[in-house]
Amino acid sequence: MSYPAKLSQIIELFETLPNSEKREALISYADSAMRQGPKDGETFDLEDIRKDEECTDSVGVFFKTFPNSWVHVPRHTRPACTNPH
């Protein structure tokens, strides 16, 4: 399967890391996730924000379609669950 270049770099990074460093890298990615979210005033064709009962945080997916058939998908996440399954 072919992945976009940036995603391929992330996959390659995680393949080379020992488990303890993978956890640290995942935490680092989670900390920076808010920068990927929607901007103030931005509107979307579909918004789905959910919160797990056992988590203190929410996760959202936002879709915006454009006439030339491409889709903008920013991600909105809060810090990870305090009690993951």
C-alpha distance (Angstrom), angle and dihedral (degrees) to the residues before:
residue distance angle dihedral
M1 . . .
S2 3.77 . .
Y3 3.80 118.6 .
P4 3.81 130.4 -168.7
A5 3.81 111.7 -88.9
K6 3.81 96.8 -107.0
L7 3.80 92.6 48.1
S8 3.82 90.0 48.3
Q9 3.80 89.4 54.4
I10 3.80 91.0 52.7
I11 3.81 92.0 47.7
E12 3.80 91.3 49.4
L13 3.80 90.8 49.1
F14 3.81 93.0 52.9
E15 3.80 92.4 45.9
T16 3.81 90.1 59.7
L17 3.82 99.1 43.9
P18 3.82 124.6 93.6
N19 3.82 114.0 -120.2
S20 3.80 94.8 -100.0
E21 3.81 91.1 54.8
K22 3.81 91.8 44.2
R23 3.80 88.8 60.7
E24 3.80 91.3 50.5
A25 3.80 91.4 47.9
L26 3.82 91.2 49.7
I27 3.79 90.2 51.3
S28 3.79 89.8 50.1
Y29 3.82 91.3 51.1
A30 3.81 90.5 48.0
D31 3.80 91.2 51.2
S32 3.79 90.4 54.8
A33 3.83 95.7 44.1
M34 3.81 94.7 96.7
R35 3.81 89.9 68.2
Q36 3.81 87.7 64.1
G37 3.79 94.4 56.4
P38 3.78 129.8 101.0
K39 3.79 119.1 -69.7
D40 3.82 122.2 -119.5
G41 3.79 110.6 -81.5
E42 3.81 94.1 14.1
T43 3.83 113.4 138.2
F44 3.80 128.4 -152.2
D45 3.80 139.1 -163.0
L46 3.81 90.6 -133.6
E47 3.79 130.4 20.8
D48 3.79 124.0 -179.8
I49 3.80 117.9 178.1
R50 3.78 118.9 175.4
K51 3.77 137.1 179.5
D52 3.78 124.9 -159.9
E53 3.81 112.7 -135.4
E54 3.80 90.9 -128.0
C55 3.81 94.0 49.9
T56 3.76 129.8 75.5
D57 3.78 90.1 -149.3
S58 3.79 140.5 70.6
V59 3.79 134.0 -135.6
G60 3.78 125.1 -155.1
V61 3.77 138.6 -172.7
F62 3.80 120.3 -159.6
F63 3.82 126.5 -168.4
K64 3.77 127.7 -165.8
T65 3.79 119.4 178.6
F66 3.78 124.7 -155.6
P67 3.82 131.6 -155.5
N68 3.81 93.5 -108.7
S69 3.84 88.7 60.7
W70 3.77 101.6 -105.7
V71 3.80 124.7 126.2
H72 3.81 129.6 -140.7
V73 3.83 110.9 -146.7
P74 3.80 115.1 -178.9
R75 3.77 115.3 178.8
H76 3.76 124.9 -134.9
T77 3.77 117.9 -161.6
R78 3.72 136.1 159.8
P79 3.81 123.3 -152.0
A80 3.79 116.1 -60.1
C81 3.77 124.7 -80.4
T82 3.76 116.1 -77.0
N83 3.80 88.3 -144.9
P84 3.83 107.3 33.1
H85 3.83 119.3 -171.5
